[in-house]
Amino acid sequence: MSEIATFDLAALTERVAEESQFVRALREEVGRVVVGQGALIDRLLVGLLAGGHVLLEGVPGIAKTLTVSTLARAVDASFQRVQFTPDLLPADLIGTLIFNQAESRFSIKKGPIFAQFVLADEVNRAPAKVQSALLEAMQERQVTIGDTTYPLPAPFMVLATQNPVEQEGTYALPEAQVDRFLLKLIVTYPSREEEATILRRMGRTAAPPPVRPVVRPQQILAARALVDALYVDERVESYIVDLIRATRGGMPELAGLVAYGASPRATIGLALAARAHAFLQGRPYVTPEDVRALAPDVLRHRLALTYEAEAEEVSADALVARVLAKVPVP
């Protein structure tokens, strides 16, 4: 490594140590309300720092909504929860134009999408037109109402939930929209000790402790700029590219199991997520371990499995594990 690179890393180390101090306070504040789910909280922070959206999958009652709302309040950001239903209309999400008879003109009524944290609960229950409106917001960070386009607030983050058990009355999300989610997280049950703590803390009629804002949205935006500046070695970049390309075929371990692999958007997403993960660890550079830690969350929803894979009950996570085991680590 050159002297210039060494100097830059030294300066980055100091900046990361200084500007990542809020991470501990944010984890502790969310942890005062949410028991366990430490991995979920860390992945949500990865998505927030990488400027990505997150898809959460898990059975009801395991604190998905509580975790998201608590994180939003701890960041002192605006939060809206939208219950997606089959009769939901795009106007219910993005807003609409209302005619004012007294003034003989239209005025805009903004929808819940104009919050900084938007929880799309049971996102797969809404019809295609609503999904299309959500897709524009996720990709462009803007919405169109009438003939006018309105920017969304920054930071802007969509956190969508899916129930893996009940599929009646649901719509399969379009592949283009699924690909817009930086991470797909599988939320699991708490451990026995954690569930006992939940019982002691929540098993009463009293309201849970209020969430204190410990971070400002401006700090998140500043941290994102620093995340972009973290050092990524060319060998780590090549490793990311090799992992993504391996999902598209060429590996005997995946033969006949993958209809199509991850897109270049996944390459970008994995690099961004790895940078954010390194920042959360207090490091000014990305390691292969950062990439490997985030690869399942970035790739599990981007692999289209064949009927053969489904017949053999091979999951996307299992295929990602095969790729991680096969591709040489630099």
N, C-alpha and C positions, 0 to 999 in steps of 0.2 A: 504494500500500500504506500502511495506517495506521501511526502511530508504534508502537502496541501490537504489530502484526504484525511490524514491523521489530525491535522489542525481543525478541520471542519468537524470531525467526529468529536473532538474534545469540546468544541463549542456547542455542538448538538447535545452532548451528554449533559452539559450544564443547563441548557434550555429545557430539555426533557424533564430533568429533575425538578426544575422550578415550576414548569407549567403543568406537570402531571400531579401536583399535590392535591388537586381537587378530587382526583379519582378515589383516594382513600375515604375522604369525607362523604363522597357520593355513595360509595359502597356501604359505609356504616349507616348512613341515613336510610337507605332503602332497606337494609338489614334490620332496622328497628321495627319495621312494619311487616316485611316479608320474611318468613322463616325458611331457612334453607335456600334452594334455588340459586346458589352462588354461581354455578355455571351459566344459568340462564341470564342472570344480571350481567355477567362479564360479556356474554355474547351480545346482549342488547347495547352495551357500551361500545363494543366493536362496531356494530351497525351505526350507532350514533356518530362515532368519531370518523367513520369511513364515509359518512354521508349516504348510507344505503337504507333500504327498507327491509323489514324482517317478517317472515311468515312463521307463525307459531302453530304447532300441531300437538294436540293433547286432549285428553278427556276433560269434561267439565269439572270444575271444582278444585283445580290444582294451582290456583293463584295467578293465572295468566293475566287477567284483567287487572287484578290488584297490583301486580308487579309493574305493569306498564303505567298505570295511573300514578303509582308512587314515584316512579322514576321521573315522570313529567313534572310532578310537583316539586321534587327535589332539585330539578333543573330550573325551577321557576319559569316554566314554559306553559303556554296555553295547551289545553287538552280537551279533546272531544271523542266520545265513544259513539259509534254508529252501529246499530244493530241491523245487519244486512238480512233482508227478507225477500221473498219472491215478488212482492208487490212494491218494492222500493223503486223510486224513479230517480233519474239523474239529477233532477232539480232538488230532490231531498238531500243529495250529497253535496253538490257544488253551489246550489242557490238558483235564483230565478229573477226575472224582471217583473216588477209590480207596477201597474199603471196607477198613477196618482191623478184622480179626476180633478181635484182642486187646482193643481198646477198644470194639468194636461200634458204630463210627461211620464216617462218610465223611470223608476228608480230600482236599484239593485238590492236584493236581499241575499246576503252571502250565506252559504251553507256551512256545515261543520267542517268541511275540507279545509277551511281557512285557519285551522289551528296548527300549532307547531308539531304536536303529537296527535296523530289520528289513529284511534283503535277501530279497525274494521272487524267487528265481531262476527264470526261465522261468514267470512267473506264469500264462500262458495255457495251461498244461498241466494245471491242477487243475480238478476238476469244480465244478458250480454250488454245492453245499453249502459247499465250502471258500471259494469266492469270496464267498458270503453272510457267512460268519464274518469274513472279511477286511474286508468292506465296513463292518460294524459297528465294527470296530476303527479303521478309517480315519476314519469320519465322527464317531463318538461318543467316540473315545479311551477306549473301555471294551469289555469282553467279558463275555458271560454264560455261566457254567458252572453247570449245574443250575438252581437258582432264585436264584442270587446273581450280582450284577453287580460286576465288579472294575474299578477305574480302571487305566489304563495309565500308565507313568512318563512324566514330562515332562523334557526334550522328547521327543516320540514322532514318529518319521518312518518311513514305509514307502517303500522304494526297490525298485521292481519292474523286472525285465528281461524283454525279449522278443527272440526271434530272428526277424528279418524274412525269413530264407531258408527254414528248414525249418518247414513248417506241418503235417506229418503228426502226428497224435496231439495236436493242440492244440484248445482251445475258445476261441471268440470271447468276449472279455470283455464283460459286460453294459454297456450304455451308461451306466447309473447309476453303475457302478463306475469306468469310464473317466473320467467327469466329476469324480470325487473326486480325481483326480490334478491337482495344481496345474500341473505342467509335464510335457510329454512331450519328451524330449531325444533327438535322433538322434546317436548316437556314431559317429564316422567313424574311418578309418585314420589313423595318425600320418604326419607328413611323412617324407621320406627321412632328413633329419638327425636327427629324433626317433627313428626306427627304428634308426639306427646307434647312438645313445646307449643305447637299450634293449638292443641286442645287447651293448654293452660292459659295461653295468651288470648285466644279468640272465643273460647267457650263461655261467653258471658254476653249480656245484652249491652254492656257499655261500649261506646264507640272506640275504635282503635286509636292509638296516639296520633295526633296531627303530624303531618309531614312538614319539616322545615326546609325552605329553599336554601341549599348550600352552594349552588352553582348558578351562574347567570348564563343565559344563552350566548352572550358575547364571548364567554370563556370557551364554550364548545366550538364556536367558529374559529377562535384563535388557535385552539388545540388542533383543529382540522388542518390549518395551514402548516402547523409544525409536523403533523403526521405526514403530510405530502413531502416534507423536506428530509425525512428519515433516509438513511443510506441503505441501498439495496445493491448488493454485489451482483455482478454479471452472472456468476454461477447460480445464484439464487433465482435470478430472472429466468435463466435457462431451465432451471428445475421446475419453475411454475409452468412454463410453456410445455415442457415435456409431459408434465402431469395432465394438462388439459388435452394435449394431442393424443395421449394414450387412451383417453376415453372414447375417441372416435374410431377405434379399430386398430388393427395391427398387433394386438396382444392376444395370444392363444387363449389366455384366461378369460377373455371377454367375447370370444367368438360365438356368434349366434345369440348373444344375450342383450346386446345394446343396439336399438334401432338407429339412434343417432346420439352423438355425444355432446359435450359442452361446447358452447359457442365462444368466440373471442371475448364476449362480454364477461364470461366466467373467468377468463384469463385476467382481465382488468380487475374484476371483483376479488379474486383470490389475492392479487397483489395489494389491493387497498385494505382488505381485511387483515392480511399479514402485517402490514404497516401499523394498523390500529392496535393489533395484538402486541406488537413490540413496544408501542407507546405505553400500553397498560402495564407492561412488565418493567417500564422505566428504562428501556434500552433505546439508543439512538440508531440502531441498525436492525435489519431483519435477518433472521436465521432460518435455516430449513425447518427447524422445529415450529416456528411460527406458521409456516406454510402448511405443515402436516397437521397442526392443531386445528386449522380452519378449513382444510380441504373437505371434510365430510359435510360441514354446514353449508359450504358454498356450492357443492356439487350434487348433493343428494336429490335435489329437485330439478336438476338440469339434465339428467340422464333419462332418456326414453327407453324403457325396457321392452323387449320383444315378448311375444306370447310364450316363447320357449322359457324365458326367464321367469315369467309369472307361473308357468306350469311347474317349474322346478322350485318355485318359492324362493327365488334368489332376489334379495332386496338390493336397492340402489346403494345402501350403506355397505353391503357385502362386496359389491363391485368396486366401490371407491377404495375399500380396504385392499382389494387385490391390486389395484393400480398403485397404491402407496407402497405395497410390499414389492412390487416389480420394478418400478422406476428407481434407478440408482440415486442415492442421496449425495449431494456434493459435500 
